[in-house]
Amino acid sequence: MRVYPRPRVAVISTGDELVEGGGALAAGQIRDSNRPMLLAMVTDAGCEAIDLGIARDDESALEEALLDAADKYDAIVTSGGVSVGDYDVVKAVLARIGVLVWSQVAIKPAKPLAFGVIGSTPIFGLPGNPVSSNISFELFARPALRVMAGHTVLERPVVDAVATADFGRRSDGKIHFDRVTVRLGAAGFTAERSGGQGSNVLSAMAHANGLAILPDGDGVEAGGSLRVMLLTDHFSYPEGSEFSGAPRT
């Protein structure tokens, strides 16, 4: 029997505008919702999550934090600082102290993304918008971390579901991942949007138990078939279906 140690994964939020905890916000401040979310997602992926707090938008300070994390931990997950703004410094620092492998993907949400290595330590630079950060982790960081943890089931299950309403979209060259509520009935899975689809609307992500995968095009009409990635295993699968008895972790 092979035994794997749980990877130790450092989680860092970036941004001068971020504050922790409750209390009143000053002008220009936002709460750091990404780090608690990502710490929980790292743990759910089977790893040990290490909270390294908030790194400010200063290249020297961020460089020191990333080098220290790369020396101590098995992987690094950051959020924010990977777009094209003046204060988006994660990509610049990573390119200087490590190897930046790629920095954008043709999906919505979560187009800005940075992946690279510092020495032998992988770093996943996720977007700062909460929904984008969540989806980036699900699609890219989670499977990789599960490989490191020795799991053999890496991907979430993907099922066919009937759209209960129109899933309209415009062609933009990207694959869209809509947050949906999935239900399982006698006839199979159905899916409906769980709320607003903006990348800052965390409530729809919180209410979702699946991601509808919409290829580039005009979307899917009500009654049409959707491919949906399930984010939970809290379903009773019909006996004999392709998912009955399948591993869930």
N, C-alpha and C positions, 0 to 999 in steps of 0.2 A: 504494500500500500504506500503510495506517495503522499507525503504530508508537506504542505506549503505554508510558510509563515504569512500572516496577514500583512499585506503591504501597508506601510505607513505613508499616508498621503497628506501633505501640507496644503492647507486652504488659506488663500490670501485674497482679500478684497482690495481694490485700488481706487483712489479718488480722494481729492481734497474735500469734496462735498459730502462725504459719508460721515454719519454719526451713528453711535450704538445706542441701544436701549430706548426707553420711552422719554417723555418730556417734550417740551415745546421745541420746535425747529426754528432756527434763525433763517434769515433770507439766504437762499441759495443752498440750503442743506437738505439732504434726503437721508432716510434711514437705510442702514445697511441690511437689506433683506436677503441679499444673495448669499452671504456667508453662512447664516444659520441653515438656509435651504441646502447649500452645497455640502455642508458638514453632514447633514442627515442623509443626503444622497450617496456620499462616499461610504458612510457606514452601511447603508442598505446594499451597496455593491459588494460588501464583504471585506472592506478594508478598515484600517484604523485611521480615523480622521483626526488631524492635528490642526488646531485653530491657531493661526499665526496673525490674526487680527487684520488691521487696515494699514496698507502702505500708501503713503501720500504720493502725489504726482511730482516726484523728484527723482530724476534718473539715478543719481548716486545712491540715494537711500534704497530705491527699488533694487538696484544692482546688488547691493550688500545683502538685502533680504533674500533675493533669489539664490545667490551663491551660497549663503548659509543654509538655506532649505535644501538645495541640491546636494550639499555635503552630508546632511543629516537624515534625509528622508528618501523614500523610494520613488515618489512622484510628487508633482506640484500641480495644483489647480488654482488658477487666478480668475478673477472676474473684473471686467472693465479694462480700459486702456488699450483696446485692440482695434479701434476704428481708425479714422483719419484726422481726428481733431488735434489741436496744438498740444493738448495734455494727454493724449493717448500714447503713453511711453512704453508700454509693455513690449510691443514689437521691436522698438528701437533698442531697448536694453537686451532683449533676448538675442537679437541678431548680432550684438556686440560681444556678449559673453558666452554664447552657445551657437547652436545651429537652428535657424528658423526654416522649417520645412515647408509650411504653407500658411497662408494668412487670410484666405477668403474661400467660401464655398457657395455654390449656387442653390441656396435654400432660403426659405422665408418662413418664420423669422430665423435669425442667427447667421446671417451672411458673414459678419466680421468674426474671425476666428484665427487664433494663432496656435500652431503646434510646433514644438521643437524639442531639442534636448540640450541640457547643460551637463557636459561630461557624458555620463550614461543615464542621467535622470530625465525622464520625459516630463515636459511641462505642457499643460493644456491651458491656453489663454482664452477664456470664454468671454463673450460680450457682457456689457454692463447691464443692459435691460434684463429684468428678472426672467421673463418668459424665454428670451433668447438664451440666457445663461442655462436655464433648465433644459431646454431642448438640445443645446449643444452638448451638455453633459450626457444626456440620454443617448445621443447618436454616436458620439466620438469618445468621450472619456470613459463612460461606464464599461463598454465592451473591452477596452484596453486594460482597465484596472482589473476586470474579472479574469483576463488572461494571466496577469501578474499574480493573482490570488490562487491560480490553479483550477479555476472553474472550467467546465467543459460546455456548459450552456451559457453562451455569451450574449445572445440577442434576445430582446423581448419577442414574445409571440406576435405574429402578424396574421390577421384573420380577414375574411370577407364580411362586410356588413352592409345592410341596406340603409341608404340615406333617407331619413324621415322628412327632410326638407331639402331645398336646393342648396348645394355647396358651390355657389358661383365664385369665380375668380377671373382675373385678367391674365393673359399670357405675358410673361415677363422673363422667360428663360430660366425660371427657378422652380424647384419642387417646393410646394407649400405643405406645411405640417399644421393642420388646424386642430385646436384643442376640442375634444369631443367627449360627450357622455355616451358610453356604450352600454347597451342592455342585451341580455341573452334571454330569448324566449323559445317557445317550442319550434318556431320556424328558423331560428338562428339569431345572429347578432344584428342589432340596429344601432345607428349612430346619429347623434345630433350635436350641433355646436353647443359648447358648455358656457358660452358668453361671448363678450367682445374679443376680437382676434388681434388687437393691438399688442405689440411686444412689451408694453408696459402694464398690461391688464393681468395682474397676477391672480385675481379672483377666478378668472376662467381656467387658468392652469390648475388652481387649487381644486376646482370642481370637476376637472377632467379625469377620466380613467383610461383615456386613449388618445392617440394622435392619428387623425385621418391624413393619409398620404395622397396629396393631389398633384399629379404630374402637370407639367406645363400645358396650358390650354385654357378651356373655358369652364372647367370644373365638372361637377356631377349633378344631374337633376334629381329631384325627389323621386325615390323609388329605384334609383340606380345603385350600382355596386361600388363600394368604397373598399380600399385596402386600409386597414386600421392596425396600428401598433398598440397592443394592450399594455397599459402601465400598471396593471394590478392583476393578481391571480384570484381575486375574490369573485369567481364565477363558478357555477355548477355546470360542468361541461357534459353534454349528452354522451351517454355510454356509446363507445364505438367511434366517436368523432376523432379527428386527427390530434386533438389536444387532450382527450380523456386519458388520464394516467401519465401525461407528459410531465417532466420535471419543471418546477416553477422557479428555481433559483439559478 
